[in-house]
Amino acid sequence: AGGKKVVVAGTCAEYDWSQDTVCREEQTPLRPATLYGVCKHALQQIVAAFAANAGVSFAWGRIFWPYGPGEHPSRLVASVVRSLLQGERAPCSHGRQVRDYIYTPDIADAFVTLLDSAVNGPVNIATGVPVSIKDVVYTIAGQLGRPDLIQLGAREAPESEPMFLTADVTRLRHEVNWFPRFDLSTGIAQTITWWRNQQ
């Protein structure tokens, strides 16, 4: 159809999660351990081969931990927000896991910027700011004034996931020239407002 560039959404689940790591696009092994990760990685290989044959520019954005309006109710941020809004306890794991959470409007903006750039290949879509799950949960609780409802350690942490898993965003910063507009506190506040309006 005359298109010159394609940008597709991948996932950090494509990376090897067998040990603590800062995921780097060209260095961290790609060894997905979930069906979701395997499917995304397979799609990346298929589209890369197609793009090479068709002479089309191709970029692959590996999204890290997204949160925001419209998120599935069972995911961490959504489940904690919904529980606290209803005055219910929010059972969580120990919360010491460190991840890179990114607000969904920032993800959309990063993809638009990537599309408009000359950058090809894999690019981590993340903030570059490691944060513990405990800090995410207590940011929500602090804004809603209900830290008493947080139950750390009430759920088992998945043994298959490392304690520290975040993104190197060098390509995103220096090649794509993209920076997040929302910090965690602002993204959480807007997410809370969205869920409150749903109720």
KARA-V308314 format. One record per residue. N is the residue number from 1. PSI is psi in whole degrees, -180 to 180 (* if undefined). NEAR is the number of other ideal C-beta (glycine too) atoms within 8 Angstrom. Layout:
[[N/PSI/NEAR] [N/PSI/NEAR]]
This chain:
[[1/6/2] [2/5/3] [3/146/6] [4/-21/5] [5/143/9] [6/136/10] [7/127/10] [8/148/11] [9/120/6] [10/-158/13] [11/152/10] [12/-14/13] [13/-4/11] [14/-25/12] [15/164/14] [16/117/9] [17/19/11] [18/-11/6] [19/164/6] [20/137/6] [21/157/10] [22/114/7] [23/124/13] [24/132/9] [25/-45/12] [26/3/4] [27/-42/4] [28/129/10] [29/146/5] [30/104/8] [31/71/8] [32/139/12] [33/-3/8] [34/159/7] [35/-40/5] [36/-48/9] [37/-41/12] [38/-44/9] [39/-43/8] [40/-44/13] [41/-40/12] [42/-42/8] [43/-40/10] [44/-44/13] [45/-39/8] [46/-48/8] [47/-37/12] [48/-42/10] [49/-43/8] [50/-46/9] [51/-40/12] [52/-42/8] [53/-35/6] [54/-7/6] [55/32/5] [56/138/10] [57/140/9] [58/126/14] [59/146/16] [60/110/13] [61/113/15] [62/106/16] [63/135/12] [64/-145/15] [65/100/8] [66/151/11] [67/160/15] [68/-173/13] [69/141/8] [70/2/5] [71/152/12] [72/134/5] [73/-20/7] [74/-11/5] [75/161/9] [76/-62/10] [77/-47/14] [78/-44/14] [79/-40/11] [80/-45/14] [81/-49/14] [82/-42/10] [83/-47/11] [84/-36/14] [85/-30/11] [86/3/7] [87/25/6] [88/158/7] [89/148/8] [90/94/13] [91/131/6] [92/172/16] [93/-170/11] [94/-23/9] [95/7/11] [96/-7/8] [97/139/14] [98/129/11] [99/-180/12] [100/100/14] [101/135/14] [102/134/15] [103/136/15] [104/-38/12] [105/-32/9] [106/-37/13] [107/-47/12] [108/-44/8] [109/-39/10] [110/-40/14] [111/-39/12] [112/-43/8] [113/-40/11] [114/-41/15] [115/-39/9] [116/-6/5] [117/175/10] [118/9/4] [119/135/10] [120/166/6] [121/-170/8] [122/140/11] [123/127/15] [124/131/16] [125/99/13] [126/175/13] [127/-26/11] [128/11/10] [129/102/7] [130/139/8] [131/141/11] [132/151/11] [133/-36/14] [134/-43/11] [135/-37/10] [136/-49/14] [137/-43/15] [138/-20/10] [139/-44/11] [140/-50/14] [141/-38/15] [142/-41/8] [143/-29/10] [144/-4/10] [145/29/6] [146/52/9] [147/-19/8] [148/-19/4] [149/-6/12] [150/130/13] [151/85/9] [152/140/10] [153/1/7] [154/-18/8] [155/150/7] [156/136/5] [157/138/8] [158/125/5] [159/-23/5] [160/-8/5] [161/140/8] [162/164/10] [163/-33/7] [164/115/9] [165/103/15] [166/-177/13] [167/140/13] [168/126/10] [169/28/10] [170/-46/8] [171/-44/11] [172/-41/14] [173/-52/11] [174/-25/7] [175/-47/10] [176/-26/13] [177/49/7] [178/140/10] [179/144/4] [180/147/10] [181/-21/6] [182/130/10] [183/175/7] [184/-44/12] [185/-43/8] [186/-43/9] [187/-41/14] [188/-44/15] [189/-43/9] [190/-33/12] [191/-42/16] [192/-45/13] [193/-42/8] [194/-48/11] [195/-36/13] [196/-40/8] [197/-28/6] [198/-28/5] [199/*/6]]
